[in-house]
Amino acid sequence: MRAGIIVRPLDLVGNYTGVVLASIYQQVPILFLFILAALASIDPTLEEAAKTLGASEWQVFKRIIFPLALPAVTTAGILGYITNYSCYVTALIAGDPAYRTRTLMIEAYEQAYRRFDWSMATTVTTISAAIGLLIFFVYLRLQQRVMRRGSYG
């Protein structure tokens, strides 16, 4: 507000914006280290060779660094998504678990421990696990295609 970018304070509690920002804040350090390790493993002579052959910084990034780092970026994204998929604690703290930011895990908890409907809690948890596994298997299929082709390019 002091910088003049916004007129009133942002409402980040009790809505999806707050939950998403809290989830991102929670995962960025881990995913950043994962991607940084992948970038550090890229052979620097590839970049030097491309520059020797006349490639610009953008071309080096687009044709060498990005394709070699893309598997790690994709893996980090999938791991971050799977880790935050249930987002039970984040939705409880930053969200409105009774209404707007109700997640599958909150619903499973409600069914099991407040309504004592164990069959519904098991159903909700199974659906959540199935969605997570589906995303994971789609990722594995994409990785298999990449390995057959040799790169993301």
N, C-alpha and C positions, 0 to 999 in steps of 0.2 A: 504494500500500500504506500509506503514511503517513497518508493521508486516511481510511483504513478502507473504501474502496470495494471493493477486491479483497483477497483473502487471500494470493495468490501472484502472482509476475510473470506477465504475459501471454506466451504462446508465440506469437511473430509470425514466426518463421523456420522455413521448411520446411513451410508450410501455406498454404491459400488465403486465410485471413484476412490474413496478412502481405502476400501478393501484392496483394490488393484494396486494403488500406490504403496500400501503397506506390504503387499506380497512382493512387489518389485524390489522394494527397499530391503526386504528380508533375503532375497535370492541373489541380488547383484554381486556381492562380494565373492560368493562361491563360484558363480558362473563366470565372473571376470577372471578369476584365477585359472579356471578350466580353459578358457579361450586364450589367455596369456600364455599358458604352457604350450598350447598348440602353435601359436605364433612364434614362440621361441624355438620350436623344433624345426621350423622351415629353414632349409639350408640357405645361408646368406649369399652363397656363390651363384644361386639362381637369379637373384636380384641384380647382382653385379654383372652377370652375363647378359641379362636383358638390357641393362643400361649401356653396356659396351656395344650392343647391336643397335642402339639408337632409340630404345623404348623410353617414353616419358614416365614420370612418377605414376601418373594415372594408369598408363598401360601396364606397368609393372604390378600395380595393385590389382587391376581388373583381370589380368591374364595369368598371374603367378600367385600372388599372396591370397587373394580372395578364393580362388578354386581350391588351394591347398588348405585353407582355414575353414572352408564351408562345412566339412564334416564335423568339426569340433563345434562350430557355431550351431549347427543343427542339433547335435547331441546335447549341447548346453540348453538350448531352447526346450527340447523335449523333456530333459531332466527337470528343468525349472517348472515346466507345466505340470508334470506328474507330481512333483513335490508339492506344488501349491494347489493341486486339483481338489483336495478335500478342504483345504484352508480353514479348518475348524477354528483354531485359536484366533487367526487373523479376522475371520468373520465375526467372532464373538466380541473381540476388542474394538475393532474399527467399524464394524457394521451394525446392522439392526437385525439380529438373528431371529427375532420374532416375526419380522415382516419382509422388508425389502431385500435383505442380503442373506436370505436363508439358503444354506447349502445342503447338499445331500447328507453330509456327515452330521450336521445339526439336526436334520430331520430324523436320521437313524437314531441319534441319541434321544430325541424327544419320544420316538416310538418305543424305544427299549426301556428307558428309565423314568419316563413321566406317565406314559400310557400303558406300559407293560405289555405292549403288543410285539412280542419277540419275532413273530413271523413277518410282520411288516418291516421291522428293523433289519432283519436278515435280507429281505427283498431289496430294500433301499441300498444296503451295503453291497449286495451282489451286483446290482445294477451299476453302482459306482465303480466297483472293481472291474466289471466287464468293459465299461467305457475306457478306463485307464489302460487295460490290457489291449483293447482295440487300437488305441493311439500308439501304444508301444509296438504292436505288431506291424502297423502301417510304417512306422519308423524303421523297423528291421527290414521290411521289404524294400524301402527306399535305399537303405544301406547296401542291400544285396545288389540292386541295380547299379549303384555307384561302383561297387567293387568289380562288377563285370565289365563296366565301361572303362574304369581306370581313373576317372575324375568326375567332378561335377560339371565341367565345361561342356 
